[in-house]
């Protein structure tokens, strides 16, 4: 990803090279900072380091380093559910309650995979029971790719059992919601609160 893309607010998770560009140091220096715990790093399933823009800003502020003017990170969410009515309801809920949030939607696992690769959303709200590729497989594919391993996955199912919870956690999901859940719980599970500013 080019430097202009980082500065254009198109992504919220950066590679060591992109962090190095922003801080005007070498990628080796960034990796050393991460090893020492000086800058907070995430690890992909493949063991690659990734850094949130917030972590980079915090690190720069603590050390008096100047960052280029960066616009606010674009927040985005992908809703995946083959129940068209519920899908549309969730899209309306998030777009109404979270101003500035970009919301994508898919009705099957194949479309979900395409949209994750294309749009790199922060969060995927994912139904477990779907025809074709089910939610567990979609989650596993998202989490196993270095390009998308940072994406947060929140599952939802009408068949909420300990086994279902275990399967989704094993695939990399943060949590598994019951369907139906109240609106506040759905928003909170995805990291948002009602009427949050963009």
MOWOMO-V776049 format. One line per field, one symbol per residue. phi: phi as a letter, one per 20 degrees, with the letter a starting at -180 (. if undefined). psi: psi as a letter, one per 30 degrees, with the letter a starting at -180 (. if undefined). burial: # if it has 9 or more other C-alpha atoms within 8 Angstrom, else .. A space follows every 50 residues. Layout:
phi->???
psi->???
burial->???
//
This chain:
phi->.fggfffemebdcdegfffgffelcegfffffgffemfcfcddfgeneec cfffffffgfffdmeedffdffffebcddcbfegffgfffgfgfffecgn feddbbdbfffgffffffdlffcdecfeecfmeefffffffffeegfcff ffddebbedecgfffffffffoffbceedecfgffffffencdflfff
psi->kleeeefggflfklleeeeeeefhlleeeeeeeeefgekkklklfggkkl kleeeeeeeeefggkkkljklkkkklkkkjkfjeeeeeeeeeeeeefikf kkklllgleeeeeeeeeefhlekkjkkejllckleeeeeeeeffkffgff kkkjlkkfijleeeeeeeeefgkeljlkkllleeeeeefggllkhkl.
burial->..#.###.###############..##.###.##....#.#####...## ###.###.###.....#.....##########....#..##.###.#### #########.###.##...#########.#..########.#####.### #######..#...##.###.#########......#####.##..#..
//
